[in-house]
Amino acid sequence: MGIDLLGKCALITGASRGIGRAIALAYAEAGADVALLARSADRLEGVAALVRDLGRRAIILPVDLTAPDAAQKAVAVAVHEFGRLDVVVNNAGGSSFMSPVATMRESGWRSTQALNLDATMRMSQAVAQILLEQRSGAVVNVSSVSGLKAMPGMAHYGAAKAAVLSLTRTMAVEWASAGVRVNALAPGWVATDLTEFARTDDSIGQSLISRVPMGRWATPEEVAWPAVFLGSDAASFVTGQTLVVDGGLTVA
């Protein structure tokens, strides 16, 4: 039983850049056809072209998953095009600000929950009937080490990602009898455009990386291949788990 996705169809949210882009390309390299979701059609087209260069099918679905009906519509298109879904990667997320709890604006809190938690819940509900009826499939929810430990200035993001971990565990138990696995990834500090502000500021970057035993930033690809494992039949008896990919940050 190998770590490959040959013959599988996957849907990946937040697929236009960073970790999501790397997951999409790794899934294609492992043999999957992919439906790519994000807000930017232009960026998605670039990723789709790379997927096709790898010999796999790709469709793009430019959607804003914070809209209530966006997930349902996107899933309907993906299933129409591919005829099935085998793996769903809930990767869409992120945070655009830092703030201590005492002075955080409610609007910032709510927008962060909408993108990181609500979008994951909506997509999970949108694919539930398909996966449960076919009695097979895998869901990979991308969380963060921010959901596992204190991250001063990032309570809004950490709370959302902690909720994703709780959602993952409950979905895993509820869906296990139908043969559907649900797991989470918890990346640490990854070199993407979302963390560029920290990597280009020596004081912030050095402070963050000094706490990582491996002493460096992860590449997006180092998160993508663990996502391949969780989506593959090599993880056929793994469900309800969180795979931490953080260079030792959470155990130091």
Protein Blocks (a to p, Z undefined) as FASTA:
>chain_A
ZZdfehiacddehklgcjllmmmmmmmmnopacddddfblmlmmmmmmmmmmnopacddd
dddfkbmklmmmmmmmmmmmnopafbdcdfbgcdfbdcdfklocfklmmmmmmmmmmmmm
mmmmmmmmmmmmnopadddddddfklmbccehilmmmmmmmmmmmmmmmmmmmmmmnopa
cddddddddddfklmmmmmmmklmmmmmmmpmnopacdfklmmmmmmmmmpmklmmgghi
acddehhmmmZZ
